[in-house]
């Protein structure tokens, strides 16, 4: 997870949540480094709430980073480009 940040801005989270809502990713995905998400839809549903409510709490930075990495890998696999 080379893009880890301890906290995120409201704007970053709003953009991430908008991506989840627009894309509605499903299936499974391997993020490498031992990170495999077997149910992307469930993962995004749970992480969406955490991201919206805890984005400025450093205790949740790692979990939100996984969501950011999920977006990057999804976009890579599906030919889209995501902004950092």
TIDREN-597886 format. One record per residue (C-alpha): residue in three letters; residue number from 0; z, y, x. Coordinates in steps of 0.5 Angstrom, whole numbers, plus 500, padded with zeros to 3 digits. Layout:
% residues N
REC residuo num   z   y   x
REC     ALA NUM   Z   Y   X
...
This chain:
% residues 84
REC residuo num   z   y   x
REC     UNK   0 500 500 500
REC     UNK   1 497 505 505
REC     UNK   2 498 511 500
REC     UNK   3 505 510 498
REC     UNK   4 509 517 496
REC     UNK   5 516 517 494
REC     UNK   6 515 521 488
REC     UNK   7 509 524 484
REC     UNK   8 507 530 480
REC     UNK   9 506 531 473
REC     UNK  10 499 532 474
REC     UNK  11 498 526 478
REC     UNK  12 501 522 473
REC     UNK  13 497 525 467
REC     UNK  14 491 523 471
REC     UNK  15 493 516 472
REC     UNK  16 495 515 464
REC     UNK  17 488 518 462
REC     UNK  18 485 513 466
REC     UNK  19 489 507 463
REC     UNK  20 487 510 456
REC     UNK  21 480 511 458
REC     UNK  22 479 504 462
REC     UNK  23 484 500 458
REC     UNK  24 483 495 464
REC     UNK  25 484 487 462
REC     UNK  26 484 481 466
REC     UNK  27 487 479 473
REC     UNK  28 487 483 479
REC     UNK  29 489 481 487
REC     UNK  30 491 487 490
REC     UNK  31 492 484 497
REC     UNK  32 498 484 501
REC     UNK  33 501 479 496
REC     UNK  34 500 483 490
REC     UNK  35 497 479 484
REC     UNK  36 497 482 477
REC     UNK  37 496 476 472
REC     UNK  38 496 481 466
REC     UNK  39 493 488 467
REC     UNK  40 494 490 460
REC     UNK  41 501 488 460
REC     UNK  42 502 491 467
REC     UNK  43 499 497 465
REC     UNK  44 503 498 458
REC     UNK  45 510 497 462
REC     UNK  46 508 501 468
REC     UNK  47 505 507 464
REC     UNK  48 512 508 460
REC     UNK  49 515 508 467
REC     UNK  50 510 513 470
REC     UNK  51 511 518 465
REC     UNK  52 518 518 465
REC     UNK  53 520 517 472
REC     UNK  54 514 520 476
REC     UNK  55 519 525 480
REC     UNK  56 525 519 481
REC     UNK  57 524 516 488
REC     UNK  58 527 510 486
REC     UNK  59 520 508 482
REC     UNK  60 515 511 487
REC     UNK  61 513 504 489
REC     UNK  62 512 501 482
REC     UNK  63 508 507 481
REC     UNK  64 504 506 488
REC     UNK  65 502 499 485
REC     UNK  66 499 502 479
REC     UNK  67 495 507 483
REC     UNK  68 493 501 488
REC     UNK  69 491 498 481
REC     UNK  70 486 503 479
REC     UNK  71 483 504 486
REC     UNK  72 482 496 486
REC     UNK  73 479 496 479
REC     UNK  74 475 502 480
REC     UNK  75 472 499 487
REC     UNK  76 471 492 483
REC     UNK  77 467 496 477
REC     UNK  78 463 501 481
REC     UNK  79 467 507 479
REC     UNK  80 470 512 484
REC     UNK  81 477 514 483
REC     UNK  82 480 521 486
REC     UNK  83 487 521 490
